[in-house]
Amino acid sequence: MANHFGETLRRLRAEKCLSQQQVANRLHVTRSAVANWEIGHRLPNAVMISQIARVLNADAALLLAAADESHDAPNVLLVDDSPIALEGGLPVLREALPGANVVGLASPAEAVRYFKSNPVALALLDIKIGRTNGLDLCQELLHIRPNANIAYITAYPEYSSTRGTPTPAVLYLNRWRWKQSASLFSS
């Protein structure tokens, strides 16, 4: 994927002699958000691009065009050892995220390999994946990419609230509420 937006943002920021932290402060975002935009791990939305243009005194159309040239379909990774969950979950995710490349894998090792070689916008992990614990897989993925977006999908009610095991993942979804939950990601 070409990183036209990141290269443009970095160039404009350097022309203004601003650090990533200074831009982040002016945009009320974290420095890592700016860094992720510049290295191509993430793209800001159109509202944020407009704010970036204002902060850098740049043409918003230039930044929007660069973002459009950088855009590839986001990769969404579903990791679950249950064939039923994969067969049922993948179509729901594809319907909820029509522009995304949705991939389902049953093996945590395959998931790690895929994650290392592809920019994954969102990883959805089962809590129990064969002998592997989804919580441990989350930690391994975050070690590879610390700012990764990871959520858990589980049929185990004891894990379906954030009161469960402490973890960096931000969301627990009950597997049996796929269609209702998937709409969270389409807005």
LINTA-V129640 format. One record per residue. N is the residue number from 1. RES is the residue in one small letter. OMEGA is omega in degrees with one decimal (none if undefined). Layout:
N,RES,OMEGA
N,RES,OMEGA
//
This chain:
1,m,175.4
2,a,-177.8
3,n,-178.6
4,h,-178.6
5,f,-178.4
6,g,179.0
7,e,179.1
8,t,179.2
9,l,-179.7
10,r,-179.8
11,r,-179.8
12,l,179.6
13,r,179.9
14,a,177.8
15,e,179.0
16,k,-178.9
17,c,178.7
18,l,174.2
19,s,174.5
20,q,-179.2
21,q,179.6
22,q,177.0
23,v,179.7
24,a,179.8
25,n,-179.0
26,r,179.8
27,l,-176.6
28,h,174.6
29,v,178.1
30,t,175.9
31,r,-180.0
32,s,175.5
33,a,178.8
34,v,179.1
35,a,179.4
36,n,176.0
37,w,-176.3
38,e,-179.6
39,i,174.2
40,g,177.0
41,h,-179.2
42,r,172.4
43,l,176.0
44,p,177.2
45,n,-174.8
46,a,178.7
47,v,179.2
48,m,177.7
49,i,176.6
50,s,178.8
51,q,176.6
52,i,178.7
53,a,179.6
54,r,-178.6
55,v,-177.4
56,l,-178.5
57,n,-176.6
58,a,177.9
59,d,180.0
60,a,179.7
61,a,177.4
62,l,179.6
63,l,178.8
64,l,178.2
65,a,178.3
66,a,178.2
67,a,-179.9
68,d,178.4
69,e,-179.0
70,s,-169.6
71,h,167.8
72,d,176.7
73,a,178.8
74,p,176.6
75,n,175.5
76,v,-175.5
77,l,174.4
78,l,-179.6
79,v,-178.2
80,d,-179.2
81,d,-179.8
82,s,177.9
83,p,179.3
84,i,179.4
85,a,178.2
86,l,-179.4
87,e,179.4
88,g,-175.3
89,g,-177.3
90,l,178.4
91,p,178.9
92,v,178.5
93,l,179.3
94,r,177.0
95,e,-178.8
96,a,-177.0
97,l,-171.4
98,p,179.8
99,g,-174.3
100,a,171.0
101,n,-175.3
102,v,-177.1
103,v,176.7
104,g,179.3
105,l,-179.5
106,a,-174.6
107,s,175.2
108,p,178.9
109,a,176.2
110,e,179.6
111,a,179.1
112,v,178.7
113,r,179.4
114,y,-177.8
115,f,179.6
116,k,-173.2
117,s,-178.7
118,n,174.6
119,p,-176.7
120,v,179.6
121,a,-178.4
122,l,174.6
123,a,177.6
124,l,-173.2
125,l,169.0
126,d,179.6
127,i,-179.8
128,k,-177.4
129,i,-175.9
130,g,178.9
131,r,-177.6
132,t,176.3
133,n,178.6
134,g,177.4
135,l,177.3
136,d,177.2
137,l,176.6
138,c,179.9
139,q,179.7
140,e,178.5
141,l,178.6
142,l,175.1
143,h,178.6
144,i,-177.7
145,r,-172.2
146,p,-178.1
147,n,-177.9
148,a,174.5
149,n,-176.1
150,i,175.0
151,a,178.3
152,y,172.8
153,i,-174.7
154,t,171.4
155,a,-179.7
156,y,-175.1
157,p,-178.9
158,e,179.0
159,y,-169.8
160,s,171.0
161,s,-178.6
162,t,175.6
163,r,178.9
164,g,-178.2
165,t,178.3
166,p,-176.4
167,t,178.4
168,p,179.3
169,a,-171.8
170,v,-172.1
171,l,171.9
172,y,178.0
173,l,175.3
174,n,-174.7
175,r,-174.8
176,w,177.0
177,r,-176.5
178,w,-171.8
179,k,177.8
180,q,-176.3
181,s,-177.3
182,a,179.4
183,s,176.3
184,l,-174.2
185,f,-176.5
186,s,-179.9
187,s,none
//
